[in-house]
């Protein structure tokens, strides 16, 4: 299927017609466009688990706060379509705002307590908007499975919780974070960074690496956080500086912070702003005896 032009659906009617022609299983890769290698890896993962891959391209206004970057978020549909074709996607759903939200929604998904901590505390309302659009995409595309990147660990955890709590018949699959050679996690927002801002932004992945090394050496959770914070403290005095939003070590299913008594999986999550650009990253780890 590589190199073939996907079917493009821009309206609900076009999507329904295209969906009716899909035989076998369908996996959805929801995106906001500006596709990079990380998105491409999601499409490749989706091809491994389904007969046909659908990619949605929609910059969702509900998940942007009033002072965030909705208007300047990159929109590169021609390049996105070429990437989808090269990776073998069979369907691209690219609705307008009017198609996705014919009227201002009054009934939306509430993210609950998990949506109010960590990234949710830094971006109030973000996860409500994200879950609402994901639920709408699940209803419209009717996929058997959906693939999301593990870079957005809290998002992935919340989608899994929504699917479980609301009995949504979609299998949610996570795919590993893809990084630049220098360690920076791939993000559509990386293109906003100047050369100097990018150097500062590397502190995020460097802090995670320091925390990961501490965990691998058998350090307690509090020591892991201290090791990561030492890197970020230096970046706070760089030029330009890193303005830290949070550095937390959390339970991966609830995103509540863990203490030194914790055993089992955990996620070291970090976010900060360099200039006007908000960046996030995380590293999974485990404390206590290894699984056999």
ABEGO torsion letter per residue (X at the ends): XBGBBBBBBABAAAAAAAAAABBEBBBBBBBAEGBBAAAAAAAAAAAAABABBBBBBBBBAAABBAABAAAABBBBAAAAAAAAAAAGBABBBBBBAAAABABBBABBBBAEAAAABEAAAABBGAAAAAAAAAAAAAAAAGBABBBBBAABAAAAAAAAAAAAAAGBBBBBBBBBBBBBAAGBBBBAAAAABBAAAAAAAAAAAAAAAAAAAAAAAGBBAAAAAAAAAAAAAAAAABOBBBBBABBBBBBAAAGBBBBAABBEBBBBBBBBBBEABBBBBBBBBBBEBBBX
